[in-house]
Amino acid sequence: MKIVQKLKSFLKEVYLELKKVNWLNRKDLLKYTFIVLLVTVIVALFLGGLDYVFTEALKKFVLYRGY
């Protein structure tokens, strides 16, 4: 089978599979997108806060130079 025929067959199968997908409506898509973005921001703030706390602790206790 030639590469062009394989490619055509692959694209045809992809198209047929995509027709079977249950796509979200616009309302649900926006809702879930907002949830993902919100959780991403919350996790980023949490990890940033931990990074700040540990950095300050390292500066104060580990990297302290008493002279």
PDB file of N, CA, C and O in Angstrom:
ATOM      1  N   MET A   1       0.844  -1.169   0.000  1.00  0.00           N
ATOM      2  CA  MET A   1       0.000   0.000   0.000  1.00  0.00           C
ATOM      3  C   MET A   1       0.899   1.246   0.000  1.00  0.00           C
ATOM      4  O   MET A   1       1.844   1.330   0.785  1.00  0.00           O
ATOM      5  N   LYS A   2       0.617   2.161  -0.836  1.00  0.00           N
ATOM      6  CA  LYS A   2       1.435   3.367  -0.924  1.00  0.00           C
ATOM      7  C   LYS A   2       1.116   4.319   0.224  1.00  0.00           C
ATOM      8  O   LYS A   2       0.066   4.235   0.862  1.00  0.00           O
ATOM      9  N   ILE A   3       2.034   5.201   0.456  1.00  0.00           N
ATOM     10  CA  ILE A   3       1.892   6.141   1.566  1.00  0.00           C
ATOM     11  C   ILE A   3       0.670   7.049   1.393  1.00  0.00           C
ATOM     12  O   ILE A   3       0.010   7.387   2.376  1.00  0.00           O
ATOM     13  N   VAL A   4       0.369   7.437   0.180  1.00  0.00           N
ATOM     14  CA  VAL A   4      -0.785   8.306  -0.074  1.00  0.00           C
ATOM     15  C   VAL A   4      -2.080   7.567   0.254  1.00  0.00           C
ATOM     16  O   VAL A   4      -2.997   8.147   0.836  1.00  0.00           O
ATOM     17  N   GLN A   5      -2.154   6.308  -0.112  1.00  0.00           N
ATOM     18  CA  GLN A   5      -3.348   5.522   0.198  1.00  0.00           C
ATOM     19  C   GLN A   5      -3.500   5.325   1.705  1.00  0.00           C
ATOM     20  O   GLN A   5      -4.609   5.376   2.237  1.00  0.00           O
ATOM     21  N   LYS A   6      -2.375   5.100   2.387  1.00  0.00           N
ATOM     22  CA  LYS A   6      -2.424   4.951   3.840  1.00  0.00           C
ATOM     23  C   LYS A   6      -2.908   6.239   4.501  1.00  0.00           C
ATOM     24  O   LYS A   6      -3.706   6.212   5.438  1.00  0.00           O
ATOM     25  N   LEU A   7      -2.417   7.344   4.003  1.00  0.00           N
ATOM     26  CA  LEU A   7      -2.821   8.630   4.553  1.00  0.00           C
ATOM     27  C   LEU A   7      -4.311   8.879   4.336  1.00  0.00           C
ATOM     28  O   LEU A   7      -5.007   9.315   5.253  1.00  0.00           O
ATOM     29  N   LYS A   8      -4.801   8.605   3.134  1.00  0.00           N
ATOM     30  CA  LYS A   8      -6.230   8.768   2.848  1.00  0.00           C
ATOM     31  C   LYS A   8      -7.077   7.884   3.763  1.00  0.00           C
ATOM     32  O   LYS A   8      -8.097   8.321   4.297  1.00  0.00           O
ATOM     33  N   SER A   9      -6.636   6.631   3.937  1.00  0.00           N
ATOM     34  CA  SER A   9      -7.367   5.698   4.788  1.00  0.00           C
ATOM     35  C   SER A   9      -7.376   6.194   6.239  1.00  0.00           C
ATOM     36  O   SER A   9      -8.406   6.138   6.911  1.00  0.00           O
ATOM     37  N   PHE A  10      -6.241   6.672   6.710  1.00  0.00           N
ATOM     38  CA  PHE A  10      -6.148   7.176   8.069  1.00  0.00           C
ATOM     39  C   PHE A  10      -7.073   8.365   8.279  1.00  0.00           C
ATOM     40  O   PHE A  10      -7.809   8.410   9.265  1.00  0.00           O
ATOM     41  N   LEU A  11      -7.043   9.326   7.368  1.00  0.00           N
ATOM     42  CA  LEU A  11      -7.877  10.523   7.495  1.00  0.00           C
ATOM     43  C   LEU A  11      -9.364  10.183   7.427  1.00  0.00           C
ATOM     44  O   LEU A  11     -10.179  10.798   8.115  1.00  0.00           O
ATOM     45  N   LYS A  12      -9.710   9.210   6.600  1.00  0.00           N
ATOM     46  CA  LYS A  12     -11.099   8.780   6.511  1.00  0.00           C
ATOM     47  C   LYS A  12     -11.558   8.167   7.841  1.00  0.00           C
ATOM     48  O   LYS A  12     -12.665   8.437   8.305  1.00  0.00           O
ATOM     49  N   GLU A  13     -10.701   7.347   8.444  1.00  0.00           N
ATOM     50  CA  GLU A  13     -11.038   6.741   9.727  1.00  0.00           C
ATOM     51  C   GLU A  13     -11.139   7.791  10.832  1.00  0.00           C
ATOM     52  O   GLU A  13     -12.010   7.707  11.698  1.00  0.00           O
ATOM     53  N   VAL A  14     -10.252   8.769  10.800  1.00  0.00           N
ATOM     54  CA  VAL A  14     -10.313   9.853  11.782  1.00  0.00           C
ATOM     55  C   VAL A  14     -11.631  10.601  11.649  1.00  0.00           C
ATOM     56  O   VAL A  14     -12.289  10.886  12.650  1.00  0.00           O
ATOM     57  N   TYR A  15     -12.014  10.917  10.435  1.00  0.00           N
ATOM     58  CA  TYR A  15     -13.276  11.627  10.192  1.00  0.00           C
ATOM     59  C   TYR A  15     -14.464  10.817  10.717  1.00  0.00           C
ATOM     60  O   TYR A  15     -15.363  11.374  11.345  1.00  0.00           O
ATOM     61  N   LEU A  16     -14.470   9.529  10.466  1.00  0.00           N
ATOM     62  CA  LEU A  16     -15.570   8.686  10.927  1.00  0.00           C
ATOM     63  C   LEU A  16     -15.622   8.627  12.455  1.00  0.00           C
ATOM     64  O   LEU A  16     -16.707   8.632  13.038  1.00  0.00           O
ATOM     65  N   GLU A  17     -14.468   8.570  13.102  1.00  0.00           N
ATOM     66  CA  GLU A  17     -14.441   8.546  14.564  1.00  0.00           C
ATOM     67  C   GLU A  17     -14.901   9.879  15.148  1.00  0.00           C
ATOM     68  O   GLU A  17     -15.603   9.905  16.159  1.00  0.00           O
ATOM     69  N   LEU A  18     -14.511  10.984  14.518  1.00  0.00           N
ATOM     70  CA  LEU A  18     -14.912  12.297  15.018  1.00  0.00           C
ATOM     71  C   LEU A  18     -16.422  12.505  14.914  1.00  0.00           C
ATOM     72  O   LEU A  18     -16.992  13.268  15.694  1.00  0.00           O
ATOM     73  N   LYS A  19     -17.062  11.852  13.983  1.00  0.00           N
ATOM     74  CA  LYS A  19     -18.517  11.952  13.866  1.00  0.00           C
ATOM     75  C   LYS A  19     -19.210  11.277  15.047  1.00  0.00           C
ATOM     76  O   LYS A  19     -20.357  11.601  15.354  1.00  0.00           O
ATOM     77  N   LYS A  20     -18.529  10.343  15.714  1.00  0.00           N
ATOM     78  CA  LYS A  20     -19.107   9.622  16.839  1.00  0.00           C
ATOM     79  C   LYS A  20     -18.959  10.374  18.165  1.00  0.00           C
ATOM     80  O   LYS A  20     -19.591  10.012  19.158  1.00  0.00           O
ATOM     81  N   VAL A  21     -18.138  11.402  18.183  1.00  0.00           N
ATOM     82  CA  VAL A  21     -17.858  12.127  19.420  1.00  0.00           C
ATOM     83  C   VAL A  21     -19.069  12.950  19.843  1.00  0.00           C
ATOM     84  O   VAL A  21     -19.724  13.590  19.019  1.00  0.00           O
ATOM     85  N   ASN A  22     -19.355  12.922  21.147  1.00  0.00           N
ATOM     86  CA  ASN A  22     -20.402  13.778  21.706  1.00  0.00           C
ATOM     87  C   ASN A  22     -19.749  15.080  22.146  1.00  0.00           C
ATOM     88  O   ASN A  22     -19.097  15.128  23.190  1.00  0.00           O
ATOM     89  N   TRP A  23     -19.921  16.134  21.356  1.00  0.00           N
ATOM     90  CA  TRP A  23     -19.295  17.412  21.645  1.00  0.00           C
ATOM     91  C   TRP A  23     -20.126  18.182  22.654  1.00  0.00           C
ATOM     92  O   TRP A  23     -21.353  18.077  22.665  1.00  0.00           O
ATOM     93  N   LEU A  24     -19.459  18.959  23.508  1.00  0.00           N
ATOM     94  CA  LEU A  24     -20.164  19.795  24.478  1.00  0.00           C
ATOM     95  C   LEU A  24     -20.845  20.964  23.782  1.00  0.00           C
ATOM     96  O   LEU A  24     -20.407  21.425  22.728  1.00  0.00           O
ATOM     97  N   ASN A  25     -21.926  21.431  24.397  1.00  0.00           N
ATOM     98  CA  ASN A  25     -22.535  22.656  23.872  1.00  0.00           C
ATOM     99  C   ASN A  25     -21.740  23.854  24.396  1.00  0.00           C
ATOM    100  O   ASN A  25     -20.879  23.699  25.263  1.00  0.00           O
ATOM    101  N   ARG A  26     -22.021  25.021  23.884  1.00  0.00           N
ATOM    102  CA  ARG A  26     -21.232  26.217  24.215  1.00  0.00           C
ATOM    103  C   ARG A  26     -21.278  26.560  25.702  1.00  0.00           C
ATOM    104  O   ARG A  26     -20.264  26.943  26.286  1.00  0.00           O
ATOM    105  N   LYS A  27     -22.443  26.423  26.307  1.00  0.00           N
ATOM    106  CA  LYS A  27     -22.601  26.752  27.719  1.00  0.00           C
ATOM    107  C   LYS A  27     -21.709  25.860  28.590  1.00  0.00           C
ATOM    108  O   LYS A  27     -20.989  26.351  29.459  1.00  0.00           O
ATOM    109  N   ASP A  28     -21.763  24.555  28.350  1.00  0.00           N
ATOM    110  CA  ASP A  28     -20.956  23.624  29.137  1.00  0.00           C
ATOM    111  C   ASP A  28     -19.469  23.818  28.861  1.00  0.00           C
ATOM    112  O   ASP A  28     -18.650  23.721  29.776  1.00  0.00           O
ATOM    113  N   LEU A  29     -19.121  24.086  27.625  1.00  0.00           N
ATOM    114  CA  LEU A  29     -17.718  24.301  27.269  1.00  0.00           C
ATOM    115  C   LEU A  29     -17.149  25.499  28.026  1.00  0.00           C
ATOM    116  O   LEU A  29     -16.048  25.421  28.570  1.00  0.00           O
ATOM    117  N   LEU A  30     -17.890  26.605  28.066  1.00  0.00           N
ATOM    118  CA  LEU A  30     -17.436  27.790  28.785  1.00  0.00           C
ATOM    119  C   LEU A  30     -17.360  27.535  30.290  1.00  0.00           C
ATOM    120  O   LEU A  30     -16.436  28.001  30.957  1.00  0.00           O
ATOM    121  N   LYS A  31     -18.330  26.797  30.820  1.00  0.00           N
ATOM    122  CA  LYS A  31     -18.342  26.490  32.249  1.00  0.00           C
ATOM    123  C   LYS A  31     -17.115  25.666  32.637  1.00  0.00           C
ATOM    124  O   LYS A  31     -16.432  25.993  33.607  1.00  0.00           O
ATOM    125  N   TYR A  32     -16.833  24.610  31.893  1.00  0.00           N
ATOM    126  CA  TYR A  32     -15.697  23.751  32.216  1.00  0.00           C
ATOM    127  C   TYR A  32     -14.366  24.448  31.957  1.00  0.00           C
ATOM    128  O   TYR A  32     -13.392  24.198  32.667  1.00  0.00           O
ATOM    129  N   THR A  33     -14.313  25.308  30.962  1.00  0.00           N
ATOM    130  CA  THR A  33     -13.101  26.080  30.715  1.00  0.00           C
ATOM    131  C   THR A  33     -12.830  27.012  31.888  1.00  0.00           C
ATOM    132  O   THR A  33     -11.689  27.125  32.336  1.00  0.00           O
ATOM    133  N   PHE A  34     -13.858  27.677  32.386  1.00  0.00           N
ATOM    134  CA  PHE A  34     -13.719  28.564  33.538  1.00  0.00           C
ATOM    135  C   PHE A  34     -13.244  27.786  34.770  1.00  0.00           C
ATOM    136  O   PHE A  34     -12.380  28.260  35.507  1.00  0.00           O
ATOM    137  N   ILE A  35     -13.801  26.605  34.993  1.00  0.00           N
ATOM    138  CA  ILE A  35     -13.409  25.787  36.135  1.00  0.00           C
ATOM    139  C   ILE A  35     -11.934  25.405  36.039  1.00  0.00           C
ATOM    140  O   ILE A  35     -11.201  25.495  37.025  1.00  0.00           O
ATOM    141  N   VAL A  36     -11.509  24.989  34.876  1.00  0.00           N
ATOM    142  CA  VAL A  36     -10.102  24.599  34.691  1.00  0.00           C
ATOM    143  C   VAL A  36      -9.184  25.789  34.930  1.00  0.00           C
ATOM    144  O   VAL A  36      -8.163  25.655  35.605  1.00  0.00           O
ATOM    145  N   LEU A  37      -9.536  26.958  34.382  1.00  0.00           N
ATOM    146  CA  LEU A  37      -8.708  28.145  34.583  1.00  0.00           C
ATOM    147  C   LEU A  37      -8.668  28.550  36.055  1.00  0.00           C
ATOM    148  O   LEU A  37      -7.609  28.915  36.567  1.00  0.00           O
ATOM    149  N   LEU A  38      -9.804  28.488  36.735  1.00  0.00           N
ATOM    150  CA  LEU A  38      -9.866  28.839  38.146  1.00  0.00           C
ATOM    151  C   LEU A  38      -8.995  27.907  38.992  1.00  0.00           C
ATOM    152  O   LEU A  38      -8.224  28.365  39.835  1.00  0.00           O
ATOM    153  N   VAL A  39      -9.121  26.617  38.764  1.00  0.00           N
ATOM    154  CA  VAL A  39      -8.307  25.649  39.514  1.00  0.00           C
ATOM    155  C   VAL A  39      -6.825  25.859  39.213  1.00  0.00           C
ATOM    156  O   VAL A  39      -5.995  25.743  40.114  1.00  0.00           O
ATOM    157  N   THR A  40      -6.481  26.165  37.969  1.00  0.00           N
ATOM    158  CA  THR A  40      -5.096  26.416  37.594  1.00  0.00           C
ATOM    159  C   THR A  40      -4.543  27.618  38.340  1.00  0.00           C
ATOM    160  O   THR A  40      -3.417  27.569  38.836  1.00  0.00           O
ATOM    161  N   VAL A  41      -5.309  28.689  38.429  1.00  0.00           N
ATOM    162  CA  VAL A  41      -4.860  29.892  39.148  1.00  0.00           C
ATOM    163  C   VAL A  41      -4.711  29.590  40.639  1.00  0.00           C
ATOM    164  O   VAL A  41      -3.734  30.013  41.256  1.00  0.00           O
ATOM    165  N   ILE A  42      -5.656  28.872  41.220  1.00  0.00           N
ATOM    166  CA  ILE A  42      -5.588  28.541  42.645  1.00  0.00           C
ATOM    167  C   ILE A  42      -4.347  27.700  42.946  1.00  0.00           C
ATOM    168  O   ILE A  42      -3.629  27.982  43.906  1.00  0.00           O
ATOM    169  N   VAL A  43      -4.092  26.685  42.145  1.00  0.00           N
ATOM    170  CA  VAL A  43      -2.913  25.836  42.345  1.00  0.00           C
ATOM    171  C   VAL A  43      -1.632  26.641  42.152  1.00  0.00           C
ATOM    172  O   VAL A  43      -0.677  26.472  42.910  1.00  0.00           O
ATOM    173  N   ALA A  44      -1.600  27.509  41.150  1.00  0.00           N
ATOM    174  CA  ALA A  44      -0.414  28.340  40.915  1.00  0.00           C
ATOM    175  C   ALA A  44      -0.154  29.258  42.104  1.00  0.00           C
ATOM    176  O   ALA A  44       0.995  29.409  42.520  1.00  0.00           O
ATOM    177  N   LEU A  45      -1.200  29.875  42.660  1.00  0.00           N
ATOM    178  CA  LEU A  45      -1.036  30.732  43.830  1.00  0.00           C
ATOM    179  C   LEU A  45      -0.565  29.933  45.048  1.00  0.00           C
ATOM    180  O   LEU A  45       0.294  30.390  45.803  1.00  0.00           O
ATOM    181  N   PHE A  46      -1.123  28.759  45.230  1.00  0.00           N
ATOM    182  CA  PHE A  46      -0.724  27.901  46.343  1.00  0.00           C
ATOM    183  C   PHE A  46       0.752  27.514  46.232  1.00  0.00           C
ATOM    184  O   PHE A  46       1.506  27.641  47.197  1.00  0.00           O
ATOM    185  N   LEU A  47       1.154  27.045  45.059  1.00  0.00           N
ATOM    186  CA  LEU A  47       2.551  26.639  44.866  1.00  0.00           C
ATOM    187  C   LEU A  47       3.489  27.831  44.948  1.00  0.00           C
ATOM    188  O   LEU A  47       4.593  27.711  45.478  1.00  0.00           O
ATOM    189  N   GLY A  48       3.067  28.980  44.430  1.00  0.00           N
ATOM    190  CA  GLY A  48       3.871  30.187  44.547  1.00  0.00           C
ATOM    191  C   GLY A  48       4.045  30.597  45.999  1.00  0.00           C
ATOM    192  O   GLY A  48       5.128  31.020  46.403  1.00  0.00           O
ATOM    193  N   GLY A  49       2.982  30.473  46.785  1.00  0.00           N
ATOM    194  CA  GLY A  49       3.059  30.769  48.214  1.00  0.00           C
ATOM    195  C   GLY A  49       4.011  29.834  48.937  1.00  0.00           C
ATOM    196  O   GLY A  49       4.814  30.275  49.759  1.00  0.00           O
ATOM    197  N   LEU A  50       3.926  28.552  48.636  1.00  0.00           N
ATOM    198  CA  LEU A  50       4.858  27.598  49.234  1.00  0.00           C
ATOM    199  C   LEU A  50       6.293  27.921  48.850  1.00  0.00           C
ATOM    200  O   LEU A  50       7.188  27.871  49.694  1.00  0.00           O
ATOM    201  N   ASP A  51       6.515  28.247  47.600  1.00  0.00           N
ATOM    202  CA  ASP A  51       7.849  28.603  47.141  1.00  0.00           C
ATOM    203  C   ASP A  51       8.375  29.808  47.901  1.00  0.00           C
ATOM    204  O   ASP A  51       9.531  29.825  48.323  1.00  0.00           O
ATOM    205  N   TYR A  52       7.537  30.805  48.075  1.00  0.00           N
ATOM    206  CA  TYR A  52       7.941  32.012  48.808  1.00  0.00           C
ATOM    207  C   TYR A  52       8.289  31.682  50.261  1.00  0.00           C
ATOM    208  O   TYR A  52       9.318  32.127  50.770  1.00  0.00           O
ATOM    209  N   VAL A  53       7.432  30.901  50.931  1.00  0.00           N
ATOM    210  CA  VAL A  53       7.661  30.552  52.331  1.00  0.00           C
ATOM    211  C   VAL A  53       8.970  29.770  52.483  1.00  0.00           C
ATOM    212  O   VAL A  53       9.780  30.082  53.356  1.00  0.00           O
ATOM    213  N   PHE A  54       9.176  28.765  51.644  1.00  0.00           N
ATOM    214  CA  PHE A  54      10.393  27.965  51.757  1.00  0.00           C
ATOM    215  C   PHE A  54      11.638  28.764  51.397  1.00  0.00           C
ATOM    216  O   PHE A  54      12.695  28.563  51.995  1.00  0.00           O
ATOM    217  N   THR A  55      11.528  29.659  50.436  1.00  0.00           N
ATOM    218  CA  THR A  55      12.667  30.512  50.078  1.00  0.00           C
ATOM    219  C   THR A  55      13.048  31.412  51.245  1.00  0.00           C
ATOM    220  O   THR A  55      14.227  31.553  51.567  1.00  0.00           O
ATOM    221  N   GLU A  56      12.052  32.018  51.877  1.00  0.00           N
ATOM    222  CA  GLU A  56      12.332  32.883  53.025  1.00  0.00           C
ATOM    223  C   GLU A  56      12.898  32.078  54.192  1.00  0.00           C
ATOM    224  O   GLU A  56      13.791  32.550  54.896  1.00  0.00           O
ATOM    225  N   ALA A  57      12.386  30.869  54.398  1.00  0.00           N
ATOM    226  CA  ALA A  57      12.911  30.021  55.476  1.00  0.00           C
ATOM    227  C   ALA A  57      14.364  29.651  55.197  1.00  0.00           C
ATOM    228  O   ALA A  57      15.190  29.669  56.109  1.00  0.00           O
ATOM    229  N   LEU A  58      14.680  29.321  53.969  1.00  0.00           N
ATOM    230  CA  LEU A  58      16.068  29.016  53.620  1.00  0.00           C
ATOM    231  C   LEU A  58      16.968  30.219  53.836  1.00  0.00           C
ATOM    232  O   LEU A  58      18.076  30.089  54.356  1.00  0.00           O
ATOM    233  N   LYS A  59      16.491  31.387  53.437  1.00  0.00           N
ATOM    234  CA  LYS A  59      17.291  32.603  53.627  1.00  0.00           C
ATOM    235  C   LYS A  59      17.556  32.859  55.108  1.00  0.00           C
ATOM    236  O   LYS A  59      18.661  33.243  55.493  1.00  0.00           O
ATOM    237  N   LYS A  60      16.540  32.643  55.928  1.00  0.00           N
ATOM    238  CA  LYS A  60      16.649  32.986  57.344  1.00  0.00           C
ATOM    239  C   LYS A  60      17.472  31.970  58.127  1.00  0.00           C
ATOM    240  O   LYS A  60      18.313  32.350  58.941  1.00  0.00           O
ATOM    241  N   PHE A  61      17.238  30.688  57.889  1.00  0.00           N
ATOM    242  CA  PHE A  61      17.849  29.667  58.733  1.00  0.00           C
ATOM    243  C   PHE A  61      19.054  28.966  58.114  1.00  0.00           C
ATOM    244  O   PHE A  61      20.036  28.708  58.810  1.00  0.00           O
ATOM    245  N   VAL A  62      19.000  28.661  56.848  1.00  0.00           N
ATOM    246  CA  VAL A  62      20.067  27.888  56.222  1.00  0.00           C
ATOM    247  C   VAL A  62      21.168  28.777  55.665  1.00  0.00           C
ATOM    248  O   VAL A  62      22.351  28.485  55.842  1.00  0.00           O
ATOM    249  N   LEU A  63      20.801  29.826  55.015  1.00  0.00           N
ATOM    250  CA  LEU A  63      21.784  30.682  54.376  1.00  0.00           C
ATOM    251  C   LEU A  63      22.217  31.852  55.265  1.00  0.00           C
ATOM    252  O   LEU A  63      22.888  32.778  54.809  1.00  0.00           O
ATOM    253  N   TYR A  64      21.822  31.793  56.545  1.00  0.00           N
ATOM    254  CA  TYR A  64      22.155  32.869  57.477  1.00  0.00           C
ATOM    255  C   TYR A  64      23.657  32.901  57.732  1.00  0.00           C
ATOM    256  O   TYR A  64      24.279  31.870  57.990  1.00  0.00           O
ATOM    257  N   ARG A  65      24.217  34.078  57.659  1.00  0.00           N
ATOM    258  CA  ARG A  65      25.633  34.263  57.976  1.00  0.00           C
ATOM    259  C   ARG A  65      25.708  35.235  59.150  1.00  0.00           C
ATOM    260  O   ARG A  65      25.381  36.414  59.017  1.00  0.00           O
ATOM    261  N   GLY A  66      26.137  34.730  60.285  1.00  0.00           N
ATOM    262  CA  GLY A  66      26.135  35.512  61.501  1.00  0.00           C
ATOM    263  C   GLY A  66      27.302  36.462  61.670  1.00  0.00           C
ATOM    264  O   GLY A  66      27.469  37.029  62.750  1.00  0.00           O
ATOM    265  N   TYR A  67      28.092  36.651  60.672  1.00  0.00           N
ATOM    266  CA  TYR A  67      29.247  37.552  60.811  1.00  0.00           C
ATOM    267  C   TYR A  67      29.126  38.792  59.996  1.00  0.00           C
ATOM    268  O   TYR A  67      30.022  39.635  60.018  1.00  0.00           O
TER     269      TYR A  67
END
